[in-house]
Amino acid sequence: MSIAIREMTAADAAVWAEMRHALWPFTTPTENLRDIEKILASDGMTGFVALDDAGTPAGFAEVAVRPYANGCKETPVAFLEGIWVAPAFRRRGIGEAMIAHIGRFLSGMGYHELCSDALLDNIESHDAHRSWGFAETERVVYFRKPLP
């Protein structure tokens, strides 16, 4: 099985929204479609899809340019906002292939690092990141205080 990876377009919105919901199940279809529209209209965000030989979506990743990110050396910084591989395609190197493709894409734009994050208890994501060549930089607990 070979995998093709490409940037997503508006034509991918429906399947992209489904994959986003699989990664972030607390989202609604309307929210996902709205977010996809914003990503497609943005100069600093993009989505990638991995497709098998038959054109079946095997996974996706989203990348954004952020002004900064904890533990990163450069500003602005390319940031992996999310990555997901469909259960039937896992453990076949698709996540690694997407990260490699994204790395080449970003290097061509002049970036020298790709940053990411994962929740403290998401050990599976930590392991995946390490296997893709990421190094942990720090651990942070975020706080929020509503203002009147």
C-alpha positions in Angstrom: 0.0 0.0 0.0 1.3 3.4 -0.9 0.1 6.7 0.6 -0.2 10.0 -1.1 -0.2 13.2 1.0 -1.4 16.5 -0.2 -2.8 19.8 1.0 -6.6 19.8 1.5 -9.0 22.0 -0.5 -12.6 23.1 -0.1 -13.5 19.9 -2.0 -12.2 17.9 1.0 -14.4 19.8 3.5 -16.9 17.0 4.3 -14.4 14.2 4.8 -12.0 16.7 6.6 -14.8 17.6 9.0 -15.5 13.9 9.7 -11.8 13.3 10.5 -11.7 16.4 12.7 -14.7 15.0 14.6 -12.9 11.7 15.1 -9.9 13.4 16.6 -11.9 16.0 18.5 -15.2 14.3 19.3 -16.5 17.3 21.3 -16.8 19.3 18.1 -19.9 19.6 16.0 -20.1 19.3 12.2 -21.0 23.0 11.9 -18.0 24.0 14.1 -15.7 21.8 12.0 -16.9 23.2 8.7 -16.6 26.8 10.0 -13.0 26.1 11.2 -12.2 24.5 7.8 -13.4 27.6 6.0 -11.1 29.7 8.3 -8.1 27.4 7.7 -8.7 27.5 3.9 -8.9 31.3 4.0 -5.8 31.7 6.1 -2.3 32.4 5.0 -1.0 30.8 8.2 -2.9 27.5 8.4 -3.2 24.5 6.2 -4.5 20.9 6.3 -3.0 17.8 4.8 -4.7 14.5 3.9 -3.2 11.1 3.5 -4.8 8.9 0.9 -4.4 5.2 0.1 -4.1 3.7 -3.4 -7.9 3.8 -3.8 -8.1 7.4 -2.7 -9.5 6.5 0.7 -8.6 9.1 3.3 -6.3 7.4 5.9 -5.6 10.4 8.1 -5.1 14.2 8.3 -2.9 16.8 9.9 -3.3 20.5 10.5 -0.5 23.0 10.8 -0.6 26.7 11.8 2.0 29.4 12.1 1.9 30.7 15.6 3.6 33.9 16.9 5.4 31.7 19.5 5.2 28.3 21.2 6.5 27.1 24.6 9.9 25.4 24.2 10.5 26.5 20.6 13.5 28.5 19.5 12.2 30.4 16.6 9.4 32.9 16.1 7.0 32.7 14.4 6.8 28.9 14.7 5.2 26.2 12.6 2.9 24.2 14.9 1.2 20.9 14.5 -2.3 21.6 15.6 -3.6 18.1 15.2 -2.8 14.8 13.5 -5.1 11.7 13.2 -4.9 8.4 11.4 -8.0 6.2 10.9 -8.0 3.1 13.1 -7.8 0.7 10.0 -4.6 2.5 8.9 -2.7 2.7 12.1 0.7 1.2 12.7 1.6 1.5 9.0 3.8 4.6 9.1 1.2 7.0 7.9 1.6 9.4 10.8 5.4 9.4 10.2 4.8 9.9 6.5 2.6 12.9 7.1 5.1 14.4 9.5 7.9 13.9 6.9 5.8 15.5 4.2 4.9 18.5 6.5 8.6 18.8 7.4 9.6 19.1 3.7 6.7 21.5 3.1 7.7 23.8 6.0 11.4 23.6 5.2 10.6 24.9 1.7 9.0 27.8 3.4 12.1 28.6 5.5 11.0 27.0 8.8 13.6 25.1 10.8 11.4 23.5 13.5 8.0 22.0 13.9 6.4 22.2 17.3 3.5 20.4 18.8 1.8 19.6 22.1 -0.2 16.8 23.7 -2.2 16.6 26.9 -0.2 15.4 29.9 -2.1 12.1 30.2 -2.0 11.3 26.4 0.9 8.9 26.6 0.0 7.4 23.2 0.5 10.8 21.6 3.8 11.4 23.5 5.1 8.0 22.2 4.0 8.9 18.7 5.7 12.3 18.8 8.9 10.8 20.0 8.8 8.1 17.2 8.4 11.0 14.7 11.6 12.7 16.0 10.0 15.3 18.3 11.8 16.0 21.6 9.9 17.0 24.7 10.7 20.6 25.7 8.7 21.2 28.9 5.5 20.5 30.7 3.0 23.2 31.4 -0.4 23.5 33.2 -2.5 26.2 31.7 -4.9 28.3 33.9 -7.9 30.4 33.0 -9.7 33.1 34.9 -12.9 34.6 33.5 -13.1 38.3 33.6 -16.2 40.4 34.3 
